[in-house]
Structures are given as structure tokens and as C-alpha cells.
């Protein structure tokens, strides 16, 4: 008989309570505070789920022409990525549950919204492999993970989970969930005014402006307001990702 079910991180207190109840005991919970790669996620700023690199579960893959199973292929990173999309650069072979770099100089690009970025890496049978991490095109500086330095340089020596990014301050991304205008105020420019204020704030902070819409009719509406389609998602619902050109 299954009494409880949970996959992935989180819900630690509830899981411990369930175990105590099944064992017939009741005591104070044991606090666990991990450090480094074992630190608990920043749940309030987490908009990127656990992501798999491989053919079977590699959702949101954005390199042109898509992946090819067990075939060595040259991949490219598109001009821009939507939230939670990832892409390959260079020559890779995509397996069922992993991707293997076939030639030096390759890379992985990923647009995420989270305090931390981790990646499971393995060097194969060769020598240790140096690698570099860039955050928004630059060295991570104080936002580097425990497995890279401030310049983003790390060494892949053994197969394990590597912490690449640990952002120290606020997660630098904005998200406006819903923007709407009451029907009584339609046509008066209130929606555009709110949008202009948000764009001005993003520009002042040096952040890109990106929106997502699942309504086909809205795509042309946003185009007229200066947005461009830079990507799309098929699941869980068809979604268009749009971005304002940098000014």
C-alpha cells in the first residue's frame, strides 16, 4: 500500500512527518541546512524546473533542426532563447539520457530563472577537462558557483553534480504575470502606459524585456507595440516568446 508519493526536491517537513507517522513516533523535526550544492533551492525565485539533456526527456531544446538520436551533428545556438529553453553549440552526439561533446570548443546555452545553476558532468575516460561558465555573456564574478572561480573557470575531473552559478543578490529577471485593461477603460492607452513604465525600469537596470503569450491574436497586437517573436513552446500549451529589441 502506497501511503505517500513525492518526486524531486522540497516538501521536506511534510515527508518527515509522514515517515514519523508510519513509524508510530512523534518528535521535533531535525533541521537540515545544506551548503554548496546541497543548499536548499530559493523557492521564491525559482521559475526553472529540473531540466534533462538528452533525446528522451530533453524538453525545450532550441537549436535549429532539432536533435538527432545517437548521431554526431553540428549544432548552433539561436539568436535568443525563451525562458527554460536550452541549445547546443558545436559537435555533439545526443544519447537517450545525455549529450556528449565530440570536439573541443562546444558549449551549452540555457536561459533560466533561479538563484543556482547545477549541471551533472562526466569527463569520460579522458584527462580532466577545463571549462568556462558565462552568465549573460560575462564572467560570473561574485555569482560563481562553488565549482568555478570568479572568472567562470572550472575543471571537470570526475562525474558528479557541479554548481556553476550561485547568485548572491536578487535574481536578475522580472516577470509580469498578467497585464490587462478593464473593458470600461479600453482604448485609452492605460495598458501601453503600464508597459512603457516596465520597459523603462528594465532598461534602467540593463535587463532584457521578454513576454510570453498563449493567445495567437495577441501576437500581432504585441508586434504593433514593438515586440518581436524570438521563440515558441509547444507544451504545456502553445506559447509565443517575444522580446523588445535592445535600444
C-alpha distance (Angstrom), angle and dihedral (degrees) to the residues before:
residue distance angle dihedral
X1 . . .
X2 3.81 . .
X3 3.82 111.1 .
X4 3.80 99.5 176.6
X5 3.77 140.6 5.5
X6 3.81 132.8 -164.5
X7 3.79 134.3 153.2
X8 3.79 128.8 -157.9
X9 3.78 130.4 -2.4
X10 3.78 130.1 -23.3
X11 3.79 136.2 41.6
X12 3.80 91.0 81.1
X13 3.81 97.8 151.6
X14 3.79 93.2 49.5
X15 3.82 91.2 48.4
X16 3.81 91.7 51.4
X17 3.80 91.5 48.2
X18 3.80 89.7 52.5
X19 3.81 91.4 51.3
X20 3.82 91.6 49.0
X21 3.80 91.1 49.7
X22 3.82 91.6 51.6
X23 3.82 90.2 48.9
X24 3.80 91.3 48.5
X25 3.81 95.1 -120.2
X26 3.79 135.6 117.9
X27 3.79 122.5 -161.3
X28 3.79 140.6 136.3
X29 3.76 115.3 -67.3
X30 3.80 117.2 -105.1
X31 3.82 110.1 -121.2
X32 3.78 114.5 -133.1
X33 3.78 118.8 -166.1
X34 3.75 112.5 -179.7
X35 3.80 125.2 -162.3
X36 3.78 131.6 -151.8
X37 3.78 112.4 -0.5
X38 3.82 89.3 -5.2
X39 3.81 94.7 59.9
X40 3.79 115.8 117.8
X41 3.79 115.7 -102.2
X42 3.81 121.0 -100.5
X43 3.80 93.2 -110.1
X44 3.81 94.7 -174.6
X45 3.81 91.4 61.3
X46 3.79 99.8 35.3
X47 3.81 115.3 116.2
X48 3.79 98.2 144.0
X49 3.81 118.8 81.0
X50 3.78 127.2 -150.0
X51 3.80 104.8 -68.0
X52 3.80 127.8 -153.3
X53 3.81 125.6 -148.6
X54 3.77 109.3 -149.3
X55 3.78 142.5 75.4
X56 3.80 99.8 -89.8
X57 3.82 99.8 51.4
X58 3.80 103.0 9.8
X59 3.80 98.1 126.6
X60 3.83 123.0 179.1
X61 3.81 94.1 24.1
X62 3.81 105.9 168.1
X63 3.82 108.2 -177.3
X64 3.82 110.6 121.2
X65 3.83 116.3 -92.9
X66 3.81 92.9 17.9
X67 3.82 129.3 -112.9
X68 3.81 127.4 -46.5
X69 3.81 117.8 -147.4
X70 3.83 115.0 -119.7
X71 3.79 92.1 -14.0
X72 3.80 125.8 121.3
X73 3.78 107.5 -124.4
X74 3.80 140.5 164.1
X75 3.81 111.3 -117.8
X76 3.79 133.2 -167.9
X77 3.79 134.2 -155.9
X78 3.84 112.7 -122.8
X79 3.80 120.3 -123.3
X80 3.80 91.1 -97.7
X81 3.80 139.1 7.8
X82 3.79 129.6 -141.8
X83 3.78 119.8 -131.6
X84 3.84 110.7 -65.7
X85 3.80 93.4 7.7
X86 3.80 119.3 130.0
X87 3.79 134.7 -169.5
X88 3.80 141.7 -175.1
X89 3.80 129.9 -126.1
X90 3.80 122.5 -160.6
X91 3.80 131.6 10.2
X92 3.80 115.0 -26.1
X93 3.79 140.0 159.4
X94 3.79 113.5 -140.5
X95 3.79 113.3 -146.4
X96 3.78 127.7 -172.3
X97 3.81 93.4 -91.3
X98 3.80 105.6 11.2
X99 3.78 146.8 29.0
X100 3.81 121.8 -125.1
X101 3.79 124.1 -156.3
X102 3.80 109.2 -132.8
X103 3.79 99.2 -174.5
X104 3.80 134.9 29.2
X105 3.78 116.9 -99.7
X106 3.80 99.0 48.6
X107 3.77 125.8 133.4
X108 3.80 146.4 -173.0
X109 3.81 121.7 -133.0
X110 3.80 120.7 -162.6
X111 3.80 131.6 173.8
X112 3.78 108.0 -150.2
X113 3.78 140.3 160.7
X114 3.80 110.4 -144.8
X115 3.78 140.8 99.5
X116 3.81 92.7 -114.5
X117 3.79 136.4 38.8
X118 3.81 119.8 -162.5
X119 3.79 130.1 177.9
X120 3.80 131.9 -171.5
X121 3.82 107.1 -130.3
X122 3.80 134.1 177.8
X123 3.84 127.9 -176.8
X124 3.80 96.6 -148.4
X125 3.79 114.8 -142.3
X126 3.80 95.8 -37.4
X127 3.79 134.9 92.6
X128 3.82 124.1 -72.3
X129 3.80 110.7 -67.4
X130 3.82 123.9 -142.2
X131 3.80 116.3 -139.7
X132 3.79 138.1 175.6
X133 3.80 132.5 -140.7
X134 3.81 123.1 -150.7
X135 3.79 123.5 -166.7
X136 3.82 112.0 -155.3
X137 3.80 88.1 -17.9
X138 3.81 96.3 -53.5
X139 3.80 137.8 87.1
X140 3.82 109.1 -80.2
X141 3.81 94.5 -123.5
X142 3.82 109.9 -178.7
X143 3.82 89.7 -1.1
X144 3.81 92.4 68.3
X145 3.79 119.9 126.2
X146 3.80 124.8 -120.9
X147 3.82 91.6 -95.9
X148 3.81 97.3 55.2
X149 3.80 134.1 47.4
X150 3.81 128.3 -123.1
X151 3.79 89.2 -84.1
X152 3.81 89.3 56.5
X153 3.82 93.6 -112.0
X154 3.79 119.6 144.5
X155 3.79 139.5 157.6
X156 3.80 124.5 -126.0
X157 3.80 101.8 -144.5
X158 3.81 105.4 150.2
X159 3.77 139.9 7.7
X160 3.83 111.1 -85.6
X161 3.80 145.4 100.6
X162 3.83 112.1 -59.8
X163 3.79 123.2 -159.7
X164 3.80 106.4 -140.3
X165 3.81 102.9 168.8
X166 3.81 133.5 27.0
X167 3.81 109.5 170.2
X168 3.77 110.9 -149.4
X169 3.80 101.0 -162.4
X170 3.77 133.0 34.1
X171 3.79 115.3 -33.4
X172 3.80 102.6 -100.3
X173 3.74 103.4 -128.6
X174 3.77 134.8 89.2
X175 3.76 129.5 -145.6
X176 3.79 127.3 -168.4
X177 3.78 104.9 -167.3
X178 3.79 101.0 -168.1
X179 3.78 131.4 10.5
X180 3.79 116.4 -176.8
X181 3.79 143.0 149.1
X182 3.79 124.3 -137.0
X183 3.84 110.5 -112.7
X184 3.83 90.3 -120.2
X185 3.82 89.1 60.5
X186 3.81 98.5 40.3
X187 3.79 117.1 132.5
X188 3.81 95.2 23.9
X189 3.81 97.2 100.5
X190 3.80 97.9 -110.6
X191 3.80 93.8 128.5
X192 3.81 92.2 50.8
X193 3.81 90.0 47.2
X194 3.82 91.9 55.7
X195 3.80 89.9 46.0
X196 3.81 92.5 50.2
X197 3.81 90.8 51.6
X198 3.80 91.3 52.2
X199 3.81 92.7 46.6
X200 3.79 91.2 49.9
X201 3.81 91.4 51.5
X202 3.81 92.2 48.0
X203 3.82 90.8 48.9
X204 3.81 91.0 50.1
X205 3.81 90.2 53.2
X206 3.81 92.5 44.6
X207 3.82 93.1 -117.1
X208 3.81 127.6 141.6
X209 3.80 118.0 -113.5
X210 3.81 113.9 -130.3
X211 3.80 132.5 167.0
X212 3.78 135.6 -175.6
X213 3.81 126.7 -150.1
X214 3.79 130.9 -179.4
X215 3.80 94.8 -166.9
X216 3.84 115.1 90.8
X217 3.82 91.1 -154.4
X218 3.80 90.4 60.0
X219 3.81 94.0 58.0
X220 3.82 93.9 74.8
X221 3.81 90.4 40.7
X222 3.80 91.1 57.1
X223 3.81 91.6 42.8
X224 3.79 89.0 60.3
X225 3.80 87.7 53.1
X226 3.80 91.1 56.4
X227 3.82 102.3 -92.6
X228 3.81 123.6 135.2
X229 3.82 128.7 -154.1
X230 3.81 108.2 -115.6
X231 3.79 100.9 166.7
X232 3.79 147.2 -17.7
X233 3.80 140.5 -138.7
X234 3.79 124.8 -144.8
X235 3.83 97.4 -162.6
X236 2.97 146.1 94.6
X237 3.82 83.3 -0.2
X238 3.83 128.2 -13.6
X239 3.80 105.7 -85.7
X240 3.81 132.7 179.9
X241 3.81 118.5 -146.5
X242 3.81 114.2 -149.5
X243 3.79 133.0 -176.1
X244 3.79 137.8 -168.0
X245 3.83 113.3 -121.9
X246 3.81 112.8 -108.1
X247 3.78 112.2 -100.6
